[in-house]
Amino acid sequence: MESSLGNDSQRLAGLSTAAIALGLATNHLEIWHIYLAVGLSSTFSAFQQPAYSAAITLLVPLNT
């Protein structure tokens, strides 16, 4: 099964959120962890948003 770039970026963004939650739960969260996670999440979102927009235009039928 092939995976698109949009799906991969969504998984990686979720993984960075899970890493922050794990750091918070184990009481090992530091400010640089948050900066890193936000930076990664923003990078993944840069790929995810265009993929989402393209998917919407493929799903909505044209009015002819």
mmJSON file of the N, C-alpha and C atoms, coordinates in Angstrom:
{"data_MODEL":{"atom_site":{
"group_PDB":["ATOM","ATOM","ATOM","ATOM","ATOM","ATOM","ATOM","ATOM","ATOM","ATOM","ATOM","ATOM","ATOM","ATOM","ATOM","ATOM","ATOM","ATOM","ATOM","ATOM","ATOM","ATOM","ATOM","ATOM","ATOM","ATOM","ATOM","ATOM","ATOM","ATOM","ATOM","ATOM","ATOM","ATOM","ATOM","ATOM","ATOM","ATOM","ATOM","ATOM","ATOM","ATOM","ATOM","ATOM","ATOM","ATOM","ATOM","ATOM","ATOM","ATOM","ATOM","ATOM","ATOM","ATOM","ATOM","ATOM","ATOM","ATOM","ATOM","ATOM","ATOM","ATOM","ATOM","ATOM","ATOM","ATOM","ATOM","ATOM","ATOM","ATOM","ATOM","ATOM","ATOM","ATOM","ATOM","ATOM","ATOM","ATOM","ATOM","ATOM","ATOM","ATOM","ATOM","ATOM","ATOM","ATOM","ATOM","ATOM","ATOM","ATOM","ATOM","ATOM","ATOM","ATOM","ATOM","ATOM","ATOM","ATOM","ATOM","ATOM","ATOM","ATOM","ATOM","ATOM","ATOM","ATOM","ATOM","ATOM","ATOM","ATOM","ATOM","ATOM","ATOM","ATOM","ATOM","ATOM","ATOM","ATOM","ATOM","ATOM","ATOM","ATOM","ATOM","ATOM","ATOM","ATOM","ATOM","ATOM","ATOM","ATOM","ATOM","ATOM","ATOM","ATOM","ATOM","ATOM","ATOM","ATOM","ATOM","ATOM","ATOM","ATOM","ATOM","ATOM","ATOM","ATOM","ATOM","ATOM","ATOM","ATOM","ATOM","ATOM","ATOM","ATOM","ATOM","ATOM","ATOM","ATOM","ATOM","ATOM","ATOM","ATOM","ATOM","ATOM","ATOM","ATOM","ATOM","ATOM","ATOM","ATOM","ATOM","ATOM","ATOM","ATOM","ATOM","ATOM","ATOM","ATOM","ATOM","ATOM","ATOM","ATOM","ATOM","ATOM","ATOM","ATOM","ATOM","ATOM","ATOM","ATOM","ATOM","ATOM"],
"id":[1,2,3,4,5,6,7,8,9,10,11,12,13,14,15,16,17,18,19,20,21,22,23,24,25,26,27,28,29,30,31,32,33,34,35,36,37,38,39,40,41,42,43,44,45,46,47,48,49,50,51,52,53,54,55,56,57,58,59,60,61,62,63,64,65,66,67,68,69,70,71,72,73,74,75,76,77,78,79,80,81,82,83,84,85,86,87,88,89,90,91,92,93,94,95,96,97,98,99,100,101,102,103,104,105,106,107,108,109,110,111,112,113,114,115,116,117,118,119,120,121,122,123,124,125,126,127,128,129,130,131,132,133,134,135,136,137,138,139,140,141,142,143,144,145,146,147,148,149,150,151,152,153,154,155,156,157,158,159,160,161,162,163,164,165,166,167,168,169,170,171,172,173,174,175,176,177,178,179,180,181,182,183,184,185,186,187,188,189,190,191,192],
"type_symbol":["N","C","C","N","C","C","N","C","C","N","C","C","N","C","C","N","C","C","N","C","C","N","C","C","N","C","C","N","C","C","N","C","C","N","C","C","N","C","C","N","C","C","N","C","C","N","C","C","N","C","C","N","C","C","N","C","C","N","C","C","N","C","C","N","C","C","N","C","C","N","C","C","N","C","C","N","C","C","N","C","C","N","C","C","N","C","C","N","C","C","N","C","C","N","C","C","N","C","C","N","C","C","N","C","C","N","C","C","N","C","C","N","C","C","N","C","C","N","C","C","N","C","C","N","C","C","N","C","C","N","C","C","N","C","C","N","C","C","N","C","C","N","C","C","N","C","C","N","C","C","N","C","C","N","C","C","N","C","C","N","C","C","N","C","C","N","C","C","N","C","C","N","C","C","N","C","C","N","C","C","N","C","C","N","C","C","N","C","C","N","C","C"],
"label_atom_id":["N","CA","C","N","CA","C","N","CA","C","N","CA","C","N","CA","C","N","CA","C","N","CA","C","N","CA","C","N","CA","C","N","CA","C","N","CA","C","N","CA","C","N","CA","C","N","CA","C","N","CA","C","N","CA","C","N","CA","C","N","CA","C","N","CA","C","N","CA","C","N","CA","C","N","CA","C","N","CA","C","N","CA","C","N","CA","C","N","CA","C","N","CA","C","N","CA","C","N","CA","C","N","CA","C","N","CA","C","N","CA","C","N","CA","C","N","CA","C","N","CA","C","N","CA","C","N","CA","C","N","CA","C","N","CA","C","N","CA","C","N","CA","C","N","CA","C","N","CA","C","N","CA","C","N","CA","C","N","CA","C","N","CA","C","N","CA","C","N","CA","C","N","CA","C","N","CA","C","N","CA","C","N","CA","C","N","CA","C","N","CA","C","N","CA","C","N","CA","C","N","CA","C","N","CA","C","N","CA","C","N","CA","C","N","CA","C","N","CA","C","N","CA","C"],
"label_alt_id":[null,null,null,null,null,null,null,null,null,null,null,null,null,null,null,null,null,null,null,null,null,null,null,null,null,null,null,null,null,null,null,null,null,null,null,null,null,null,null,null,null,null,null,null,null,null,null,null,null,null,null,null,null,null,null,null,null,null,null,null,null,null,null,null,null,null,null,null,null,null,null,null,null,null,null,null,null,null,null,null,null,null,null,null,null,null,null,null,null,null,null,null,null,null,null,null,null,null,null,null,null,null,null,null,null,null,null,null,null,null,null,null,null,null,null,null,null,null,null,null,null,null,null,null,null,null,null,null,null,null,null,null,null,null,null,null,null,null,null,null,null,null,null,null,null,null,null,null,null,null,null,null,null,null,null,null,null,null,null,null,null,null,null,null,null,null,null,null,null,null,null,null,null,null,null,null,null,null,null,null,null,null,null,null,null,null,null,null,null,null,null,null],
"label_comp_id":["MET","MET","MET","GLU","GLU","GLU","SER","SER","SER","SER","SER","SER","LEU","LEU","LEU","GLY","GLY","GLY","ASN","ASN","ASN","ASP","ASP","ASP","SER","SER","SER","GLN","GLN","GLN","ARG","ARG","ARG","LEU","LEU","LEU","ALA","ALA","ALA","GLY","GLY","GLY","LEU","LEU","LEU","SER","SER","SER","THR","THR","THR","ALA","ALA","ALA","ALA","ALA","ALA","ILE","ILE","ILE","ALA","ALA","ALA","LEU","LEU","LEU","GLY","GLY","GLY","LEU","LEU","LEU","ALA","ALA","ALA","THR","THR","THR","ASN","ASN","ASN","HIS","HIS","HIS","LEU","LEU","LEU","GLU","GLU","GLU","ILE","ILE","ILE","TRP","TRP","TRP","HIS","HIS","HIS","ILE","ILE","ILE","TYR","TYR","TYR","LEU","LEU","LEU","ALA","ALA","ALA","VAL","VAL","VAL","GLY","GLY","GLY","LEU","LEU","LEU","SER","SER","SER","SER","SER","SER","THR","THR","THR","PHE","PHE","PHE","SER","SER","SER","ALA","ALA","ALA","PHE","PHE","PHE","GLN","GLN","GLN","GLN","GLN","GLN","PRO","PRO","PRO","ALA","ALA","ALA","TYR","TYR","TYR","SER","SER","SER","ALA","ALA","ALA","ALA","ALA","ALA","ILE","ILE","ILE","THR","THR","THR","LEU","LEU","LEU","LEU","LEU","LEU","VAL","VAL","VAL","PRO","PRO","PRO","LEU","LEU","LEU","ASN","ASN","ASN","THR","THR","THR"],
"label_asym_id":["A","A","A","A","A","A","A","A","A","A","A","A","A","A","A","A","A","A","A","A","A","A","A","A","A","A","A","A","A","A","A","A","A","A","A","A","A","A","A","A","A","A","A","A","A","A","A","A","A","A","A","A","A","A","A","A","A","A","A","A","A","A","A","A","A","A","A","A","A","A","A","A","A","A","A","A","A","A","A","A","A","A","A","A","A","A","A","A","A","A","A","A","A","A","A","A","A","A","A","A","A","A","A","A","A","A","A","A","A","A","A","A","A","A","A","A","A","A","A","A","A","A","A","A","A","A","A","A","A","A","A","A","A","A","A","A","A","A","A","A","A","A","A","A","A","A","A","A","A","A","A","A","A","A","A","A","A","A","A","A","A","A","A","A","A","A","A","A","A","A","A","A","A","A","A","A","A","A","A","A","A","A","A","A","A","A","A","A","A","A","A","A"],
"label_entity_id":["1","1","1","1","1","1","1","1","1","1","1","1","1","1","1","1","1","1","1","1","1","1","1","1","1","1","1","1","1","1","1","1","1","1","1","1","1","1","1","1","1","1","1","1","1","1","1","1","1","1","1","1","1","1","1","1","1","1","1","1","1","1","1","1","1","1","1","1","1","1","1","1","1","1","1","1","1","1","1","1","1","1","1","1","1","1","1","1","1","1","1","1","1","1","1","1","1","1","1","1","1","1","1","1","1","1","1","1","1","1","1","1","1","1","1","1","1","1","1","1","1","1","1","1","1","1","1","1","1","1","1","1","1","1","1","1","1","1","1","1","1","1","1","1","1","1","1","1","1","1","1","1","1","1","1","1","1","1","1","1","1","1","1","1","1","1","1","1","1","1","1","1","1","1","1","1","1","1","1","1","1","1","1","1","1","1","1","1","1","1","1","1"],
"label_seq_id":[1,1,1,2,2,2,3,3,3,4,4,4,5,5,5,6,6,6,7,7,7,8,8,8,9,9,9,10,10,10,11,11,11,12,12,12,13,13,13,14,14,14,15,15,15,16,16,16,17,17,17,18,18,18,19,19,19,20,20,20,21,21,21,22,22,22,23,23,23,24,24,24,25,25,25,26,26,26,27,27,27,28,28,28,29,29,29,30,30,30,31,31,31,32,32,32,33,33,33,34,34,34,35,35,35,36,36,36,37,37,37,38,38,38,39,39,39,40,40,40,41,41,41,42,42,42,43,43,43,44,44,44,45,45,45,46,46,46,47,47,47,48,48,48,49,49,49,50,50,50,51,51,51,52,52,52,53,53,53,54,54,54,55,55,55,56,56,56,57,57,57,58,58,58,59,59,59,60,60,60,61,61,61,62,62,62,63,63,63,64,64,64],
"pdbx_PDB_ins_code":[null,null,null,null,null,null,null,null,null,null,null,null,null,null,null,null,null,null,null,null,null,null,null,null,null,null,null,null,null,null,null,null,null,null,null,null,null,null,null,null,null,null,null,null,null,null,null,null,null,null,null,null,null,null,null,null,null,null,null,null,null,null,null,null,null,null,null,null,null,null,null,null,null,null,null,null,null,null,null,null,null,null,null,null,null,null,null,null,null,null,null,null,null,null,null,null,null,null,null,null,null,null,null,null,null,null,null,null,null,null,null,null,null,null,null,null,null,null,null,null,null,null,null,null,null,null,null,null,null,null,null,null,null,null,null,null,null,null,null,null,null,null,null,null,null,null,null,null,null,null,null,null,null,null,null,null,null,null,null,null,null,null,null,null,null,null,null,null,null,null,null,null,null,null,null,null,null,null,null,null,null,null,null,null,null,null,null,null,null,null,null,null],
"Cartn_x":[0.845,0.0,0.891,0.624,1.409,0.905,1.804,1.463,1.811,0.89,1.161,1.931,2.476,3.239,2.363,1.098,0.183,-0.048,-0.201,-0.403,0.848,2.009,3.261,3.459,3.172,3.362,2.368,1.177,0.185,0.64,1.206,1.721,2.876,3.771,4.926,4.52,3.509,3.008,2.38,1.658,1.083,2.151,3.216,4.317,4.999,5.159,5.779,4.866,3.553,2.616,2.679,2.773,2.876,4.173,5.247,6.524,6.423,5.715,5.51,4.669,3.628,2.778,3.572,4.438,5.268,6.237,6.856,7.763,7.039,5.82,5.029,4.617,4.21,3.77,4.91,6.117,7.265,8.019,7.512,8.111,9.535,9.785,11.09,11.004,9.922,9.708,10.498,11.275,12.036,11.6,11.943,11.477,11.992,13.2,13.729,12.97,12.373,11.531,10.318,9.742,8.562,8.943,10.062,10.516,10.748,11.377,11.649,10.346,9.426,8.156,7.338,7.333,6.592,7.247,8.548,9.244,8.965,9.013,8.718,7.258,6.375,4.953,4.647,5.284,5.084,5.611,6.742,7.303,6.378,5.862,4.964,3.653,3.2,1.97,2.134,3.334,3.592,3.347,3.52,3.225,1.783,1.256,-0.08,-1.171,-1.05,-2.097,-2.33,-1.291,-1.549,-2.16,-1.75,-2.329,-3.81,-4.166,-5.566,-6.378,-5.845,-6.541,-6.746,-5.75,-5.873,-6.908,-6.973,-7.941,-9.365,-9.594,-10.929,-11.387,-10.503,-10.898,-11.179,-10.572,-10.855,-12.172,-12.59,-13.806,-15.077,-14.973,-16.137,-16.411,-17.632,-17.928,-18.044,-17.736,-17.846,-19.297,-19.732,-21.088,-21.038,-21.641,-21.629,-23.003],
"Cartn_y":[-1.18,0.0,1.244,2.139,3.361,4.408,5.219,6.302,7.622,8.567,9.869,10.756,11.821,12.766,13.404,13.659,14.25,13.338,12.037,11.089,10.967,10.958,10.863,12.081,13.258,14.461,14.505,13.958,13.914,12.969,11.836,10.898,11.518,12.196,12.785,13.944,14.714,15.788,15.191,14.106,13.424,12.838,12.358,11.802,12.877,14.072,15.149,15.568,15.544,15.844,14.771,13.521,12.424,12.514,12.954,13.104,14.185,15.277,16.329,15.79,15.041,14.463,13.498,12.708,11.772,12.521,13.566,14.366,15.012,15.47,16.079,15.039,13.86,12.799,12.275,12.248,11.738,12.833,14.082,15.225,15.516,15.261,15.542,16.573,17.31,18.273,19.544,19.957,21.196,22.12,23.383,24.372,24.068,23.537,23.259,22.124,21.223,20.164,20.777,21.783,22.441,23.196,23.911,24.616,23.645,22.53,21.533,20.945,20.608,20.027,21.012,22.274,23.288,23.492,23.509,23.638,22.473,21.264,20.083,20.066,20.369,20.385,21.411,22.562,23.591,23.13,22.457,21.941,20.902,19.993,18.963,19.573,20.611,21.283,21.967,22.406,23.027,22.042,20.751,19.728,19.244,19.221,18.682,19.595,20.882,21.812,21.79,21.846,21.755,20.41,19.333,18.025,17.997,18.6,18.681,19.504,20.622,21.476,20.764,20.034,19.297,18.183,17.537,16.462,17.008,18.153,18.751,19.059,19.604,19.932,18.684,17.568,16.31,15.702,15.972,15.368,16.131,17.422,18.241,18.22,17.831,17.774,19.173,19.248,20.507,20.762,21.997,22.382,22.666,21.794,22.007,22.215],
"Cartn_z":[0.0,0.0,0.0,-0.945,-1.046,-0.08,0.365,1.283,0.626,0.673,0.057,1.027,0.491,1.309,2.374,2.05,3.017,4.215,3.959,5.051,5.913,5.269,6.023,6.917,6.393,7.193,8.347,8.127,9.2,10.311,9.933,10.941,11.736,11.035,11.707,12.615,12.2,13.062,14.321,14.17,15.331,16.238,15.634,16.416,17.256,16.698,17.478,18.636,18.409,19.497,20.572,20.153,21.122,21.923,21.283,21.991,23.069,22.768,23.775,24.929,24.606,25.654,26.529,25.918,26.685,27.596,27.07,27.896,29.063,28.813,29.88,30.92,30.462,31.376,32.239,31.691,32.451,33.195,33.074,33.757,33.28,31.993,31.401,30.283,30.226,29.152,29.417,28.422,28.508,27.383,27.492,26.528,25.125,24.989,23.659,23.002,23.789,23.22,22.526,23.168,22.603,21.333,21.361,20.161,19.002,19.286,18.258,17.702,18.584,18.146,17.316,17.713,16.95,15.579,15.54,14.263,13.332,13.874,13.062,12.617,13.529,13.203,12.117,12.187,11.16,9.803,9.816,8.572,7.95,8.784,8.271,7.791,8.454,8.06,6.706,6.396,5.098,3.962,4.202,3.203,3.301,4.498,4.727,4.167,4.331,3.907,2.394,1.555,0.108,-0.295,0.36,0.049,0.414,1.53,1.955,0.963,0.537,-0.419,-1.752,-2.193,-3.446,-3.328,-2.179,-1.991,-2.016,-1.432,-1.424,-2.846,-3.664,-5.04,-5.857,-5.509,-6.214,-5.759,-4.534,-3.992,-4.365,-4.541,-4.831,-6.331,-6.736,-8.171,-8.783,-10.05,-10.775,-11.133,-11.07,-11.494,-12.993,-13.769,-15.225,-15.775],
"occupancy":[1.0,1.0,1.0,1.0,1.0,1.0,1.0,1.0,1.0,1.0,1.0,1.0,1.0,1.0,1.0,1.0,1.0,1.0,1.0,1.0,1.0,1.0,1.0,1.0,1.0,1.0,1.0,1.0,1.0,1.0,1.0,1.0,1.0,1.0,1.0,1.0,1.0,1.0,1.0,1.0,1.0,1.0,1.0,1.0,1.0,1.0,1.0,1.0,1.0,1.0,1.0,1.0,1.0,1.0,1.0,1.0,1.0,1.0,1.0,1.0,1.0,1.0,1.0,1.0,1.0,1.0,1.0,1.0,1.0,1.0,1.0,1.0,1.0,1.0,1.0,1.0,1.0,1.0,1.0,1.0,1.0,1.0,1.0,1.0,1.0,1.0,1.0,1.0,1.0,1.0,1.0,1.0,1.0,1.0,1.0,1.0,1.0,1.0,1.0,1.0,1.0,1.0,1.0,1.0,1.0,1.0,1.0,1.0,1.0,1.0,1.0,1.0,1.0,1.0,1.0,1.0,1.0,1.0,1.0,1.0,1.0,1.0,1.0,1.0,1.0,1.0,1.0,1.0,1.0,1.0,1.0,1.0,1.0,1.0,1.0,1.0,1.0,1.0,1.0,1.0,1.0,1.0,1.0,1.0,1.0,1.0,1.0,1.0,1.0,1.0,1.0,1.0,1.0,1.0,1.0,1.0,1.0,1.0,1.0,1.0,1.0,1.0,1.0,1.0,1.0,1.0,1.0,1.0,1.0,1.0,1.0,1.0,1.0,1.0,1.0,1.0,1.0,1.0,1.0,1.0,1.0,1.0,1.0,1.0,1.0,1.0,1.0,1.0,1.0,1.0,1.0,1.0],
"B_iso_or_equiv":[0.0,0.0,0.0,0.0,0.0,0.0,0.0,0.0,0.0,0.0,0.0,0.0,0.0,0.0,0.0,0.0,0.0,0.0,0.0,0.0,0.0,0.0,0.0,0.0,0.0,0.0,0.0,0.0,0.0,0.0,0.0,0.0,0.0,0.0,0.0,0.0,0.0,0.0,0.0,0.0,0.0,0.0,0.0,0.0,0.0,0.0,0.0,0.0,0.0,0.0,0.0,0.0,0.0,0.0,0.0,0.0,0.0,0.0,0.0,0.0,0.0,0.0,0.0,0.0,0.0,0.0,0.0,0.0,0.0,0.0,0.0,0.0,0.0,0.0,0.0,0.0,0.0,0.0,0.0,0.0,0.0,0.0,0.0,0.0,0.0,0.0,0.0,0.0,0.0,0.0,0.0,0.0,0.0,0.0,0.0,0.0,0.0,0.0,0.0,0.0,0.0,0.0,0.0,0.0,0.0,0.0,0.0,0.0,0.0,0.0,0.0,0.0,0.0,0.0,0.0,0.0,0.0,0.0,0.0,0.0,0.0,0.0,0.0,0.0,0.0,0.0,0.0,0.0,0.0,0.0,0.0,0.0,0.0,0.0,0.0,0.0,0.0,0.0,0.0,0.0,0.0,0.0,0.0,0.0,0.0,0.0,0.0,0.0,0.0,0.0,0.0,0.0,0.0,0.0,0.0,0.0,0.0,0.0,0.0,0.0,0.0,0.0,0.0,0.0,0.0,0.0,0.0,0.0,0.0,0.0,0.0,0.0,0.0,0.0,0.0,0.0,0.0,0.0,0.0,0.0,0.0,0.0,0.0,0.0,0.0,0.0,0.0,0.0,0.0,0.0,0.0,0.0],
"pdbx_formal_charge":[null,null,null,null,null,null,null,null,null,null,null,null,null,null,null,null,null,null,null,null,null,null,null,null,null,null,null,null,null,null,null,null,null,null,null,null,null,null,null,null,null,null,null,null,null,null,null,null,null,null,null,null,null,null,null,null,null,null,null,null,null,null,null,null,null,null,null,null,null,null,null,null,null,null,null,null,null,null,null,null,null,null,null,null,null,null,null,null,null,null,null,null,null,null,null,null,null,null,null,null,null,null,null,null,null,null,null,null,null,null,null,null,null,null,null,null,null,null,null,null,null,null,null,null,null,null,null,null,null,null,null,null,null,null,null,null,null,null,null,null,null,null,null,null,null,null,null,null,null,null,null,null,null,null,null,null,null,null,null,null,null,null,null,null,null,null,null,null,null,null,null,null,null,null,null,null,null,null,null,null,null,null,null,null,null,null,null,null,null,null,null,null],
"auth_seq_id":[1,1,1,2,2,2,3,3,3,4,4,4,5,5,5,6,6,6,7,7,7,8,8,8,9,9,9,10,10,10,11,11,11,12,12,12,13,13,13,14,14,14,15,15,15,16,16,16,17,17,17,18,18,18,19,19,19,20,20,20,21,21,21,22,22,22,23,23,23,24,24,24,25,25,25,26,26,26,27,27,27,28,28,28,29,29,29,30,30,30,31,31,31,32,32,32,33,33,33,34,34,34,35,35,35,36,36,36,37,37,37,38,38,38,39,39,39,40,40,40,41,41,41,42,42,42,43,43,43,44,44,44,45,45,45,46,46,46,47,47,47,48,48,48,49,49,49,50,50,50,51,51,51,52,52,52,53,53,53,54,54,54,55,55,55,56,56,56,57,57,57,58,58,58,59,59,59,60,60,60,61,61,61,62,62,62,63,63,63,64,64,64],
"auth_comp_id":["MET","MET","MET","GLU","GLU","GLU","SER","SER","SER","SER","SER","SER","LEU","LEU","LEU","GLY","GLY","GLY","ASN","ASN","ASN","ASP","ASP","ASP","SER","SER","SER","GLN","GLN","GLN","ARG","ARG","ARG","LEU","LEU","LEU","ALA","ALA","ALA","GLY","GLY","GLY","LEU","LEU","LEU","SER","SER","SER","THR","THR","THR","ALA","ALA","ALA","ALA","ALA","ALA","ILE","ILE","ILE","ALA","ALA","ALA","LEU","LEU","LEU","GLY","GLY","GLY","LEU","LEU","LEU","ALA","ALA","ALA","THR","THR","THR","ASN","ASN","ASN","HIS","HIS","HIS","LEU","LEU","LEU","GLU","GLU","GLU","ILE","ILE","ILE","TRP","TRP","TRP","HIS","HIS","HIS","ILE","ILE","ILE","TYR","TYR","TYR","LEU","LEU","LEU","ALA","ALA","ALA","VAL","VAL","VAL","GLY","GLY","GLY","LEU","LEU","LEU","SER","SER","SER","SER","SER","SER","THR","THR","THR","PHE","PHE","PHE","SER","SER","SER","ALA","ALA","ALA","PHE","PHE","PHE","GLN","GLN","GLN","GLN","GLN","GLN","PRO","PRO","PRO","ALA","ALA","ALA","TYR","TYR","TYR","SER","SER","SER","ALA","ALA","ALA","ALA","ALA","ALA","ILE","ILE","ILE","THR","THR","THR","LEU","LEU","LEU","LEU","LEU","LEU","VAL","VAL","VAL","PRO","PRO","PRO","LEU","LEU","LEU","ASN","ASN","ASN","THR","THR","THR"],
"auth_asym_id":["A","A","A","A","A","A","A","A","A","A","A","A","A","A","A","A","A","A","A","A","A","A","A","A","A","A","A","A","A","A","A","A","A","A","A","A","A","A","A","A","A","A","A","A","A","A","A","A","A","A","A","A","A","A","A","A","A","A","A","A","A","A","A","A","A","A","A","A","A","A","A","A","A","A","A","A","A","A","A","A","A","A","A","A","A","A","A","A","A","A","A","A","A","A","A","A","A","A","A","A","A","A","A","A","A","A","A","A","A","A","A","A","A","A","A","A","A","A","A","A","A","A","A","A","A","A","A","A","A","A","A","A","A","A","A","A","A","A","A","A","A","A","A","A","A","A","A","A","A","A","A","A","A","A","A","A","A","A","A","A","A","A","A","A","A","A","A","A","A","A","A","A","A","A","A","A","A","A","A","A","A","A","A","A","A","A","A","A","A","A","A","A"],
"auth_atom_id":["N","CA","C","N","CA","C","N","CA","C","N","CA","C","N","CA","C","N","CA","C","N","CA","C","N","CA","C","N","CA","C","N","CA","C","N","CA","C","N","CA","C","N","CA","C","N","CA","C","N","CA","C","N","CA","C","N","CA","C","N","CA","C","N","CA","C","N","CA","C","N","CA","C","N","CA","C","N","CA","C","N","CA","C","N","CA","C","N","CA","C","N","CA","C","N","CA","C","N","CA","C","N","CA","C","N","CA","C","N","CA","C","N","CA","C","N","CA","C","N","CA","C","N","CA","C","N","CA","C","N","CA","C","N","CA","C","N","CA","C","N","CA","C","N","CA","C","N","CA","C","N","CA","C","N","CA","C","N","CA","C","N","CA","C","N","CA","C","N","CA","C","N","CA","C","N","CA","C","N","CA","C","N","CA","C","N","CA","C","N","CA","C","N","CA","C","N","CA","C","N","CA","C","N","CA","C","N","CA","C","N","CA","C","N","CA","C","N","CA","C","N","CA","C"],
"pdbx_PDB_model_num":[1,1,1,1,1,1,1,1,1,1,1,1,1,1,1,1,1,1,1,1,1,1,1,1,1,1,1,1,1,1,1,1,1,1,1,1,1,1,1,1,1,1,1,1,1,1,1,1,1,1,1,1,1,1,1,1,1,1,1,1,1,1,1,1,1,1,1,1,1,1,1,1,1,1,1,1,1,1,1,1,1,1,1,1,1,1,1,1,1,1,1,1,1,1,1,1,1,1,1,1,1,1,1,1,1,1,1,1,1,1,1,1,1,1,1,1,1,1,1,1,1,1,1,1,1,1,1,1,1,1,1,1,1,1,1,1,1,1,1,1,1,1,1,1,1,1,1,1,1,1,1,1,1,1,1,1,1,1,1,1,1,1,1,1,1,1,1,1,1,1,1,1,1,1,1,1,1,1,1,1,1,1,1,1,1,1,1,1,1,1,1,1]
}}}
